[in-house]
Each structure stands twice: as C-alpha cells, then as structure tokens.
Amino acid sequence: MERQICMEEVSDGRLYGINDMVKADCHDCAGCSACCQGMGSSILLDPLDIFRLSQHLNRTFEGLLEDKIELNVVDGVILPNLKMQEDTERCVFLDETGRCSVHAFRPGICRIFPLGRIYENHSFQYFLQVNECKNTSRSKIKVKKWIDTPDYRKNEQFITDWHYYLKGLQKLAENTQDGGLRKEISMYVLNTFYLQAYDPAEDFYSQFGHRLSLARSNFRRQV
C-alpha cells in the first residue's frame, strides 16, 4: 500500500542505508505490544512473508486463511494481510503475555518497525517513523542488525522487484474500467505468488525470481 506522506511530519528528516545507525532499538519491547494492536488490515504480507509463515507453522496459504490472515483489496489488487482478533483488535499471533509467537519469522513490516521504506529510482531507503512507536527510550543500532534478515542483498532485490512489479499492476487495475481485467490481475497475483507453494528445500529468492520473470512476460504490455 503506497502512502502519501510528509516526511517532515512522520520522520526525523533523515534517510538511512543498511549500514547506518538509527535510533530504533526498542530493547526487546520490554512487554509493550502497542504496535501489534489495532492495526486493521495494514500489515500487508509479501510472498516471502507467506513462505516463512507457511514453512514454520506447517500450513498452506489456504490453511493460513482459516484464522491467521485475510484478503483485502489494496490499490485495486487483492493481497493478504495479518488478521486482527475480532474482539480485541490484537494481532492473532500475539500471545497471552503480549509477546509475538512468530517473532523469529515475523513479517517484513513487523521486522523493520519502527522503520519504514521510501522508494525512489527503483531502489529504497529507510526512514524512522517518529510518531508510531510508544517506546521513548530507544537506542541506536545499525539498520542491518535491527532488520536481522539473512541474505540481505537478495532480500533487498526481492523487496525492490516486488514493490515495482506490484505498483505497475496496481496502476493498471486502478486505471482500467474493465472489471474482468482487474479480477484477472488479482487472481494471477494470488495464484502465481501465494497459492502455488514454494519448495522449502530450494532457495526462495531463486523461485520467486523465476515466477516474476514469467509474470512479467504475461503482463509485459502493462508492467
């Protein structure tokens, strides 16, 4: 979901690279779970998020849809997001002690918080969201350490490729009056990148890259 924001209002005015120090370390959150509550449908899940959740929870995409994730239209394309508990608006993965039960394989949006990403020139940088985290005693930490993502360069390329591919499809879906085409786009994205299981024994990024190449060929005129 692309947000129109004023950087001066939401950030400290700086952009951060992977080796920069940023005041984001929440000290294991110290029992706080404010960012895991009341998030609605905003925690979007990319194919890597679903791959990790499916692998560690031993569930298919359809299995996750039973009670962990849901589908919503985002800028014209149907995408999955984390589900909130209906009665409390707490994340379904938040346990009774207020801790994340999937922390080791948490989604990318959760992993980088309170950082956000800003995309430009087919790349991205990070910014610190100064109004989102309730912890007022954060410490400086290197961005790379905070994100704690193996194979970072592969991950960086994946994030970039997915963002711009999806952005192209969303632009097409929003600009067309053809309801059939919008449905075709959404079903293609869901089937190609989410419903078709990835082989856990193989490198995720290689599998994704192969699917993306085929997808770009199928929608070459639009993306």
FIDO-224454 format. One record per residue (C-alpha): residue in three letters; x, y, z. Coordinates in steps of 0.05 Angstrom, whole numbers, plus 5000, padded with zeros to 4 digits. Layout:
<atom><lumlum>ala</lumlum><X>X</X><Y>Y</Y><Z>Z</Z></atom>
...
This chain:
<atom><lumlum>met</lumlum><X>5000</X><Y>5000</Y><Z>5000</Z></atom>
<atom><lumlum>glu</lumlum><X>5031</X><Y>5065</Y><Z>4977</Z></atom>
<atom><lumlum>arg</lumlum><X>5022</X><Y>5121</Y><Z>5028</Z></atom>
<atom><lumlum>gln</lumlum><X>5026</X><Y>5195</Y><Z>5011</Z></atom>
<atom><lumlum>ile</lumlum><X>5065</X><Y>5224</Y><Z>5070</Z></atom>
<atom><lumlum>cys</lumlum><X>5101</X><Y>5287</Y><Z>5091</Z></atom>
<atom><lumlum>met</lumlum><X>5170</X><Y>5264</Y><Z>5113</Z></atom>
<atom><lumlum>glu</lumlum><X>5179</X><Y>5324</Y><Z>5157</Z></atom>
<atom><lumlum>glu</lumlum><X>5118</X><Y>5304</Y><Z>5197</Z></atom>
<atom><lumlum>val</lumlum><X>5129</X><Y>5229</Y><Z>5205</Z></atom>
<atom><lumlum>ser</lumlum><X>5205</X><Y>5222</Y><Z>5207</Z></atom>
<atom><lumlum>asp</lumlum><X>5268</X><Y>5253</Y><Z>5237</Z></atom>
<atom><lumlum>gly</lumlum><X>5284</X><Y>5281</Y><Z>5169</Z></atom>
<atom><lumlum>arg</lumlum><X>5337</X><Y>5231</Y><Z>5152</Z></atom>
<atom><lumlum>leu</lumlum><X>5342</X><Y>5172</Y><Z>5104</Z></atom>
<atom><lumlum>tyr</lumlum><X>5381</X><Y>5111</Y><Z>5126</Z></atom>
<atom><lumlum>gly</lumlum><X>5421</X><Y>5058</Y><Z>5089</Z></atom>
<atom><lumlum>ile</lumlum><X>5434</X><Y>4987</Y><Z>5113</Z></atom>
<atom><lumlum>asn</lumlum><X>5499</X><Y>5006</Y><Z>5149</Z></atom>
<atom><lumlum>asp</lumlum><X>5475</X><Y>5069</Y><Z>5183</Z></atom>
<atom><lumlum>met</lumlum><X>5460</X><Y>5076</Y><Z>5257</Z></atom>
<atom><lumlum>val</lumlum><X>5388</X><Y>5092</Y><Z>5274</Z></atom>
<atom><lumlum>lys</lumlum><X>5350</X><Y>5103</Y><Z>5340</Z></atom>
<atom><lumlum>ala</lumlum><X>5305</X><Y>5042</Y><Z>5331</Z></atom>
<atom><lumlum>asp</lumlum><X>5326</X><Y>4992</Y><Z>5384</Z></atom>
<atom><lumlum>cys</lumlum><X>5266</X><Y>4981</Y><Z>5429</Z></atom>
<atom><lumlum>his</lumlum><X>5303</X><Y>4935</Y><Z>5477</Z></atom>
<atom><lumlum>asp</lumlum><X>5260</X><Y>4874</Y><Z>5462</Z></atom>
<atom><lumlum>cys</lumlum><X>5199</X><Y>4919</Y><Z>5471</Z></atom>
<atom><lumlum>ala</lumlum><X>5200</X><Y>4908</Y><Z>5547</Z></atom>
<atom><lumlum>gly</lumlum><X>5130</X><Y>4879</Y><Z>5549</Z></atom>
<atom><lumlum>cys</lumlum><X>5100</X><Y>4932</Y><Z>5503</Z></atom>
<atom><lumlum>ser</lumlum><X>5056</X><Y>4907</Y><Z>5446</Z></atom>
<atom><lumlum>ala</lumlum><X>5024</X><Y>4972</Y><Z>5424</Z></atom>
<atom><lumlum>cys</lumlum><X>5046</X><Y>4964</Y><Z>5352</Z></atom>
<atom><lumlum>cys</lumlum><X>5013</X><Y>4895</Y><Z>5350</Z></atom>
<atom><lumlum>gln</lumlum><X>4944</X><Y>4921</Y><Z>5365</Z></atom>
<atom><lumlum>gly</lumlum><X>4892</X><Y>4960</Y><Z>5326</Z></atom>
<atom><lumlum>met</lumlum><X>4929</X><Y>4954</Y><Z>5260</Z></atom>
<atom><lumlum>gly</lumlum><X>4868</X><Y>4935</Y><Z>5219</Z></atom>
<atom><lumlum>ser</lumlum><X>4888</X><Y>4908</Y><Z>5151</Z></atom>
<atom><lumlum>ser</lumlum><X>4952</X><Y>4949</Y><Z>5146</Z></atom>
<atom><lumlum>ile</lumlum><X>5003</X><Y>4893</Y><Z>5157</Z></atom>
<atom><lumlum>leu</lumlum><X>5008</X><Y>4870</Y><Z>5085</Z></atom>
<atom><lumlum>leu</lumlum><X>5044</X><Y>4804</Y><Z>5070</Z></atom>
<atom><lumlum>asp</lumlum><X>5090</X><Y>4794</Y><Z>5012</Z></atom>
<atom><lumlum>pro</lumlum><X>5107</X><Y>4725</Y><Z>4983</Z></atom>
<atom><lumlum>leu</lumlum><X>5168</X><Y>4718</Y><Z>5029</Z></atom>
<atom><lumlum>asp</lumlum><X>5125</X><Y>4731</Y><Z>5090</Z></atom>
<atom><lumlum>ile</lumlum><X>5077</X><Y>4676</Y><Z>5069</Z></atom>
<atom><lumlum>phe</lumlum><X>5135</X><Y>4629</Y><Z>5053</Z></atom>
<atom><lumlum>arg</lumlum><X>5163</X><Y>4638</Y><Z>5123</Z></atom>
<atom><lumlum>leu</lumlum><X>5097</X><Y>4631</Y><Z>5158</Z></atom>
<atom><lumlum>ser</lumlum><X>5077</X><Y>4570</Y><Z>5118</Z></atom>
<atom><lumlum>gln</lumlum><X>5144</X><Y>4537</Y><Z>5129</Z></atom>
<atom><lumlum>his</lumlum><X>5148</X><Y>4548</Y><Z>5205</Z></atom>
<atom><lumlum>leu</lumlum><X>5074</X><Y>4537</Y><Z>5220</Z></atom>
<atom><lumlum>asn</lumlum><X>5069</X><Y>4479</Y><Z>5171</Z></atom>
<atom><lumlum>arg</lumlum><X>5008</X><Y>4509</Y><Z>5138</Z></atom>
<atom><lumlum>thr</lumlum><X>4990</X><Y>4523</Y><Z>5066</Z></atom>
<atom><lumlum>phe</lumlum><X>4966</X><Y>4591</Y><Z>5043</Z></atom>
<atom><lumlum>glu</lumlum><X>4895</X><Y>4565</Y><Z>5047</Z></atom>
<atom><lumlum>gly</lumlum><X>4909</X><Y>4539</Y><Z>5117</Z></atom>
<atom><lumlum>leu</lumlum><X>4933</X><Y>4608</Y><Z>5139</Z></atom>
<atom><lumlum>leu</lumlum><X>4870</X><Y>4639</Y><Z>5111</Z></atom>
<atom><lumlum>glu</lumlum><X>4829</X><Y>4598</Y><Z>5160</Z></atom>
<atom><lumlum>asp</lumlum><X>4847</X><Y>4641</Y><Z>5220</Z></atom>
<atom><lumlum>lys</lumlum><X>4915</X><Y>4677</Y><Z>5212</Z></atom>
<atom><lumlum>ile</lumlum><X>4910</X><Y>4720</Y><Z>5151</Z></atom>
<atom><lumlum>glu</lumlum><X>4856</X><Y>4752</Y><Z>5107</Z></atom>
<atom><lumlum>leu</lumlum><X>4849</X><Y>4782</Y><Z>5038</Z></atom>
<atom><lumlum>asn</lumlum><X>4834</X><Y>4855</Y><Z>5022</Z></atom>
<atom><lumlum>val</lumlum><X>4836</X><Y>4900</Y><Z>4961</Z></atom>
<atom><lumlum>val</lumlum><X>4897</X><Y>4944</Y><Z>4962</Z></atom>
<atom><lumlum>asp</lumlum><X>4901</X><Y>4997</Y><Z>4908</Z></atom>
<atom><lumlum>gly</lumlum><X>4859</X><Y>4954</Y><Z>4862</Z></atom>
<atom><lumlum>val</lumlum><X>4895</X><Y>4887</Y><Z>4874</Z></atom>
<atom><lumlum>ile</lumlum><X>4874</X><Y>4833</Y><Z>4925</Z></atom>
<atom><lumlum>leu</lumlum><X>4931</X><Y>4819</Y><Z>4974</Z></atom>
<atom><lumlum>pro</lumlum><X>4938</X><Y>4782</Y><Z>5041</Z></atom>
<atom><lumlum>asn</lumlum><X>4948</X><Y>4816</Y><Z>5108</Z></atom>
<atom><lumlum>leu</lumlum><X>4955</X><Y>4795</Y><Z>5180</Z></atom>
<atom><lumlum>lys</lumlum><X>4889</X><Y>4785</Y><Z>5215</Z></atom>
<atom><lumlum>met</lumlum><X>4869</X><Y>4820</Y><Z>5280</Z></atom>
<atom><lumlum>gln</lumlum><X>4827</X><Y>4786</Y><Z>5333</Z></atom>
<atom><lumlum>glu</lumlum><X>4756</X><Y>4810</Y><Z>5324</Z></atom>
<atom><lumlum>asp</lumlum><X>4741</X><Y>4822</Y><Z>5397</Z></atom>
<atom><lumlum>thr</lumlum><X>4807</X><Y>4855</Y><Z>5419</Z></atom>
<atom><lumlum>glu</lumlum><X>4838</X><Y>4880</Y><Z>5354</Z></atom>
<atom><lumlum>arg</lumlum><X>4903</X><Y>4846</Y><Z>5375</Z></atom>
<atom><lumlum>cys</lumlum><X>4946</X><Y>4811</Y><Z>5324</Z></atom>
<atom><lumlum>val</lumlum><X>4927</X><Y>4737</Y><Z>5321</Z></atom>
<atom><lumlum>phe</lumlum><X>5000</X><Y>4719</Y><Z>5335</Z></atom>
<atom><lumlum>leu</lumlum><X>5003</X><Y>4759</Y><Z>5399</Z></atom>
<atom><lumlum>asp</lumlum><X>5003</X><Y>4711</Y><Z>5458</Z></atom>
<atom><lumlum>glu</lumlum><X>4971</X><Y>4720</Y><Z>5527</Z></atom>
<atom><lumlum>thr</lumlum><X>5035</X><Y>4752</Y><Z>5554</Z></atom>
<atom><lumlum>gly</lumlum><X>5036</X><Y>4804</Y><Z>5500</Z></atom>
<atom><lumlum>arg</lumlum><X>5093</X><Y>4772</Y><Z>5462</Z></atom>
<atom><lumlum>cys</lumlum><X>5097</X><Y>4754</Y><Z>5388</Z></atom>
<atom><lumlum>ser</lumlum><X>5091</X><Y>4679</Y><Z>5379</Z></atom>
<atom><lumlum>val</lumlum><X>5123</X><Y>4683</Y><Z>5309</Z></atom>
<atom><lumlum>his</lumlum><X>5178</X><Y>4733</Y><Z>5325</Z></atom>
<atom><lumlum>ala</lumlum><X>5233</X><Y>4692</Y><Z>5293</Z></atom>
<atom><lumlum>phe</lumlum><X>5197</X><Y>4691</Y><Z>5226</Z></atom>
<atom><lumlum>arg</lumlum><X>5154</X><Y>4753</Y><Z>5233</Z></atom>
<atom><lumlum>pro</lumlum><X>5132</X><Y>4791</Y><Z>5170</Z></atom>
<atom><lumlum>gly</lumlum><X>5176</X><Y>4843</Y><Z>5139</Z></atom>
<atom><lumlum>ile</lumlum><X>5134</X><Y>4903</Y><Z>5160</Z></atom>
<atom><lumlum>cys</lumlum><X>5138</X><Y>4880</Y><Z>5232</Z></atom>
<atom><lumlum>arg</lumlum><X>5212</X><Y>4863</Y><Z>5225</Z></atom>
<atom><lumlum>ile</lumlum><X>5233</X><Y>4934</Y><Z>5206</Z></atom>
<atom><lumlum>phe</lumlum><X>5186</X><Y>4973</Y><Z>5252</Z></atom>
<atom><lumlum>pro</lumlum><X>5193</X><Y>5030</Y><Z>5273</Z></atom>
<atom><lumlum>leu</lumlum><X>5229</X><Y>5039</Y><Z>5207</Z></atom>
<atom><lumlum>gly</lumlum><X>5192</X><Y>5049</Y><Z>5142</Z></atom>
<atom><lumlum>arg</lumlum><X>5215</X><Y>5046</Y><Z>5070</Z></atom>
<atom><lumlum>ile</lumlum><X>5214</X><Y>5101</Y><Z>5018</Z></atom>
<atom><lumlum>tyr</lumlum><X>5222</X><Y>5081</Y><Z>4945</Z></atom>
<atom><lumlum>glu</lumlum><X>5257</X><Y>5122</Y><Z>4892</Z></atom>
<atom><lumlum>asn</lumlum><X>5295</X><Y>5108</Y><Z>4828</Z></atom>
<atom><lumlum>his</lumlum><X>5280</X><Y>5034</Y><Z>4830</Z></atom>
<atom><lumlum>ser</lumlum><X>5310</X><Y>5026</Y><Z>4899</Z></atom>
<atom><lumlum>phe</lumlum><X>5293</X><Y>5045</Y><Z>4970</Z></atom>
<atom><lumlum>gln</lumlum><X>5320</X><Y>5073</Y><Z>5035</Z></atom>
<atom><lumlum>tyr</lumlum><X>5295</X><Y>5070</Y><Z>5106</Z></atom>
<atom><lumlum>phe</lumlum><X>5266</X><Y>5125</Y><Z>5149</Z></atom>
<atom><lumlum>leu</lumlum><X>5250</X><Y>5128</Y><Z>5223</Z></atom>
<atom><lumlum>gln</lumlum><X>5176</X><Y>5135</Y><Z>5240</Z></atom>
<atom><lumlum>val</lumlum><X>5179</X><Y>5182</Y><Z>5299</Z></atom>
<atom><lumlum>asn</lumlum><X>5105</X><Y>5180</Y><Z>5318</Z></atom>
<atom><lumlum>glu</lumlum><X>5089</X><Y>5106</Y><Z>5313</Z></atom>
<atom><lumlum>cys</lumlum><X>5129</X><Y>5072</Y><Z>5368</Z></atom>
<atom><lumlum>lys</lumlum><X>5107</X><Y>5085</Y><Z>5440</Z></atom>
<atom><lumlum>asn</lumlum><X>5177</X><Y>5069</Y><Z>5468</Z></atom>
<atom><lumlum>thr</lumlum><X>5211</X><Y>5135</Y><Z>5484</Z></atom>
<atom><lumlum>ser</lumlum><X>5278</X><Y>5105</Y><Z>5506</Z></atom>
<atom><lumlum>arg</lumlum><X>5302</X><Y>5073</Y><Z>5441</Z></atom>
<atom><lumlum>ser</lumlum><X>5376</X><Y>5064</Y><Z>5429</Z></atom>
<atom><lumlum>lys</lumlum><X>5418</X><Y>5070</Y><Z>5367</Z></atom>
<atom><lumlum>ile</lumlum><X>5430</X><Y>5006</Y><Z>5327</Z></atom>
<atom><lumlum>lys</lumlum><X>5457</X><Y>4991</Y><Z>5258</Z></atom>
<atom><lumlum>val</lumlum><X>5399</X><Y>4983</Y><Z>5209</Z></atom>
<atom><lumlum>lys</lumlum><X>5425</X><Y>4916</Y><Z>5184</Z></atom>
<atom><lumlum>lys</lumlum><X>5427</X><Y>4888</Y><Z>5255</Z></atom>
<atom><lumlum>trp</lumlum><X>5358</X><Y>4914</Y><Z>5271</Z></atom>
<atom><lumlum>ile</lumlum><X>5326</X><Y>4884</Y><Z>5209</Z></atom>
<atom><lumlum>asp</lumlum><X>5360</X><Y>4818</Y><Z>5224</Z></atom>
<atom><lumlum>thr</lumlum><X>5349</X><Y>4789</Y><Z>5154</Z></atom>
<atom><lumlum>pro</lumlum><X>5394</X><Y>4735</Y><Z>5125</Z></atom>
<atom><lumlum>asp</lumlum><X>5419</X><Y>4743</Y><Z>5053</Z></atom>
<atom><lumlum>tyr</lumlum><X>5405</X><Y>4818</Y><Z>5057</Z></atom>
<atom><lumlum>arg</lumlum><X>5426</X><Y>4835</Y><Z>4986</Z></atom>
<atom><lumlum>lys</lumlum><X>5379</X><Y>4782</Y><Z>4958</Z></atom>
<atom><lumlum>asn</lumlum><X>5324</X><Y>4807</Y><Z>5004</Z></atom>
<atom><lumlum>glu</lumlum><X>5336</X><Y>4879</Y><Z>4982</Z></atom>
<atom><lumlum>gln</lumlum><X>5329</X><Y>4859</Y><Z>4909</Z></atom>
<atom><lumlum>phe</lumlum><X>5267</X><Y>4819</Y><Z>4924</Z></atom>
<atom><lumlum>ile</lumlum><X>5234</X><Y>4877</Y><Z>4961</Z></atom>
<atom><lumlum>thr</lumlum><X>5250</X><Y>4925</Y><Z>4904</Z></atom>
<atom><lumlum>asp</lumlum><X>5227</X><Y>4878</Y><Z>4849</Z></atom>
<atom><lumlum>trp</lumlum><X>5162</X><Y>4861</Y><Z>4885</Z></atom>
<atom><lumlum>his</lumlum><X>5146</X><Y>4933</Y><Z>4901</Z></atom>
<atom><lumlum>tyr</lumlum><X>5154</X><Y>4959</Y><Z>4830</Z></atom>
<atom><lumlum>tyr</lumlum><X>5121</X><Y>4899</Y><Z>4797</Z></atom>
<atom><lumlum>leu</lumlum><X>5061</X><Y>4905</Y><Z>4843</Z></atom>
<atom><lumlum>lys</lumlum><X>5059</X><Y>4981</Y><Z>4833</Z></atom>
<atom><lumlum>gly</lumlum><X>5054</X><Y>4971</Y><Z>4758</Z></atom>
<atom><lumlum>leu</lumlum><X>4996</X><Y>4922</Y><Z>4765</Z></atom>
<atom><lumlum>gln</lumlum><X>4961</X><Y>4967</Y><Z>4816</Z></atom>
<atom><lumlum>lys</lumlum><X>4966</X><Y>5026</Y><Z>4768</Z></atom>
<atom><lumlum>leu</lumlum><X>4936</X><Y>4983</Y><Z>4713</Z></atom>
<atom><lumlum>ala</lumlum><X>4880</X><Y>4958</Y><Z>4758</Z></atom>
<atom><lumlum>glu</lumlum><X>4862</X><Y>5028</Y><Z>4782</Z></atom>
<atom><lumlum>asn</lumlum><X>4862</X><Y>5058</Y><Z>4712</Z></atom>
<atom><lumlum>thr</lumlum><X>4821</X><Y>5006</Y><Z>4676</Z></atom>
<atom><lumlum>gln</lumlum><X>4745</X><Y>5004</Y><Z>4673</Z></atom>
<atom><lumlum>asp</lumlum><X>4748</X><Y>4930</Y><Z>4656</Z></atom>
<atom><lumlum>gly</lumlum><X>4725</X><Y>4893</Y><Z>4718</Z></atom>
<atom><lumlum>gly</lumlum><X>4746</X><Y>4827</Y><Z>4685</Z></atom>
<atom><lumlum>leu</lumlum><X>4817</X><Y>4852</Y><Z>4677</Z></atom>
<atom><lumlum>arg</lumlum><X>4820</X><Y>4874</Y><Z>4750</Z></atom>
<atom><lumlum>lys</lumlum><X>4797</X><Y>4806</Y><Z>4772</Z></atom>
<atom><lumlum>glu</lumlum><X>4847</X><Y>4772</Y><Z>4725</Z></atom>
<atom><lumlum>ile</lumlum><X>4904</X><Y>4813</Y><Z>4755</Z></atom>
<atom><lumlum>ser</lumlum><X>4885</X><Y>4796</Y><Z>4827</Z></atom>
<atom><lumlum>met</lumlum><X>4876</X><Y>4722</Y><Z>4813</Z></atom>
<atom><lumlum>tyr</lumlum><X>4941</X><Y>4718</Y><Z>4775</Z></atom>
<atom><lumlum>val</lumlum><X>4980</X><Y>4751</Y><Z>4832</Z></atom>
<atom><lumlum>leu</lumlum><X>4947</X><Y>4705</Y><Z>4884</Z></atom>
<atom><lumlum>asn</lumlum><X>4957</X><Y>4642</Y><Z>4844</Z></atom>
<atom><lumlum>thr</lumlum><X>5027</X><Y>4656</Y><Z>4819</Z></atom>
<atom><lumlum>phe</lumlum><X>5059</X><Y>4685</Y><Z>4882</Z></atom>
<atom><lumlum>tyr</lumlum><X>5018</X><Y>4659</Y><Z>4940</Z></atom>
<atom><lumlum>leu</lumlum><X>4975</X><Y>4598</Y><Z>4927</Z></atom>
<atom><lumlum>gln</lumlum><X>5028</X><Y>4558</Y><Z>4890</Z></atom>
<atom><lumlum>ala</lumlum><X>5073</X><Y>4532</Y><Z>4946</Z></atom>
<atom><lumlum>tyr</lumlum><X>5147</X><Y>4545</Y><Z>4945</Z></atom>
<atom><lumlum>asp</lumlum><X>5195</X><Y>4487</Y><Z>4956</Z></atom>
<atom><lumlum>pro</lumlum><X>5225</X><Y>4496</Y><Z>5026</Z></atom>
<atom><lumlum>ala</lumlum><X>5286</X><Y>4456</Y><Z>5004</Z></atom>
<atom><lumlum>glu</lumlum><X>5303</X><Y>4507</Y><Z>4950</Z></atom>
<atom><lumlum>asp</lumlum><X>5324</X><Y>4580</Y><Z>4954</Z></atom>
<atom><lumlum>phe</lumlum><X>5263</X><Y>4624</Y><Z>4959</Z></atom>
<atom><lumlum>tyr</lumlum><X>5293</X><Y>4682</Y><Z>4921</Z></atom>
<atom><lumlum>ser</lumlum><X>5310</X><Y>4638</Y><Z>4860</Z></atom>
<atom><lumlum>gln</lumlum><X>5240</X><Y>4610</Y><Z>4859</Z></atom>
<atom><lumlum>phe</lumlum><X>5209</X><Y>4679</Y><Z>4865</Z></atom>
<atom><lumlum>gly</lumlum><X>5255</X><Y>4707</Y><Z>4810</Z></atom>
<atom><lumlum>his</lumlum><X>5233</X><Y>4652</Y><Z>4762</Z></atom>
<atom><lumlum>arg</lumlum><X>5159</X><Y>4666</Y><Z>4776</Z></atom>
<atom><lumlum>leu</lumlum><X>5170</X><Y>4741</Y><Z>4768</Z></atom>
<atom><lumlum>ser</lumlum><X>5203</X><Y>4731</Y><Z>4701</Z></atom>
<atom><lumlum>leu</lumlum><X>5143</X><Y>4691</Y><Z>4676</Z></atom>
<atom><lumlum>ala</lumlum><X>5095</X><Y>4742</Y><Z>4706</Z></atom>
<atom><lumlum>arg</lumlum><X>5129</X><Y>4800</Y><Z>4672</Z></atom>
<atom><lumlum>ser</lumlum><X>5124</X><Y>4763</Y><Z>4606</Z></atom>
<atom><lumlum>asn</lumlum><X>5049</X><Y>4752</Y><Z>4616</Z></atom>
<atom><lumlum>phe</lumlum><X>5036</X><Y>4825</Y><Z>4632</Z></atom>
<atom><lumlum>arg</lumlum><X>5093</X><Y>4856</Y><Z>4592</Z></atom>
<atom><lumlum>arg</lumlum><X>5048</X><Y>4908</Y><Z>4559</Z></atom>
<atom><lumlum>gln</lumlum><X>5025</X><Y>4934</Y><Z>4627</Z></atom>
<atom><lumlum>val</lumlum><X>5085</X><Y>4929</Y><Z>4674</Z></atom>
